[in-house]
Amino acid sequence: MTPSPARRTKKRAASAAPAKPLRPFVAHHLLPRHEILTEEETKQVLETLETVAERLPKILVGDPGLQTDPKFVAGRDAGENFTGRLVRIHRPSATAGTAVAYRLIVPAIGGS
């Protein structure tokens, strides 16, 4: 049996209530820890690796993994520009204990 039209409009009115605020980002236990490096640390790492930043793998500034670093979240909310800085990613490894990888932050597609 189908509901009457009056009943449907009541459901729509109830569903038009204000949406709940989005819950804060909570990192999943399988997501590796990301650490934003300062500009000075970025220069030191590039000198240690003896490479230029453009040769490193890239990561978008909007990548959810970056939200695991509280410095990134605070800087993003303050309007800080992270483009051109490095991210140190700590991944658990069976052979090395912890594997460290670096990524260059690039602007998100669409201009951010």
N, C-alpha and C positions, 0 to 999 in steps of 0.2 A: 504494500500500500504506500502510495506517495504522500508526502506531507502537503498540507495546504499551502498556498502562496503566502498567507499571512505568517505562517510559522517560519518559512524560509527567511523572510525579511527580519524577523527577530534574531535569527542566528547571525545574519550578516551584521546587524547593528552591534551585537555582542562581540563579534570578531573584529570590529573596527576600533576596539578599545586600544589605548596606547600600548605599544609593544614594550616588553621588558628590556631593560638595558642589556647590552651584550656583556657576557661574562668576561672577565679578564683572561688573557692568554696564560695557559698553564702548559709548561713544556712536558712533553711525553718522555717517559724514562728511556725510550730508545733513541730519542733525538740527541745527537752529540752536542756537547757544550761549544758554543761559539763565543769568541772573545774579540771585541773590537780593539784594535791597536791604535795608540795615539800616532800622530804624525811623526814624532821622533822615533818611536818604536818601529814604525813602518820603514823609515829610512835605514835603521839598524838591521832589520831583517833582510831587506833587499841587498845591503852590503854583505851580510853574512852568506846569503844565497848566491851572491855574485850574479845577479840578474836584474832586469828592469821589470817594473810592475806589469807592463802590457803582456809579458810572456807568461804570467801566472793565470790559472783558471779564474773565471769570473763568477760573481754571485750578484744577483739583483738586490738593490737596496730594499725591496719589498719582500724579500725571502722570509718566510716564517721562522726559520732557524735563527735569524738575527735577534729575534725577540727573546731568546734565552739569556741575552746579556742585558743586565739592568742599565748599564751605561748607554747602550743603544736606545733603549726605550726612553730614558730621560732626555737624551740628546734629540731624539726624533720629536718628542713633545715640545722641546724648546726651539725646534726649527733648525737644528744643526745639520750641516751638509756632510755626509759621510762618503761621498763619491771620491774615489781615488785612494781610500784608506784600505788597509788589509784587515782580514778577519783570520784569526787563528782558530782552527777547529780541532778539538781534542776527541779522538775516536778510540774506544777500547779496542785492543788488538790482542789476539791469543799469543802472538810471538813477541811483540815489542812491549806489551803492557799497555802503553798509550801511544797511538800514532797521531802525529801532528801534521795538519795540512793547512795551507794558506790559500785564501781567495781574495781577489781584488773586487771591491765593491764598485758596481757600475750603476748608472741611473736606471730606474724601472722603465719598461717600455711604455711610452706615452708621456715621458718627460719629467717624472718626479725626480 
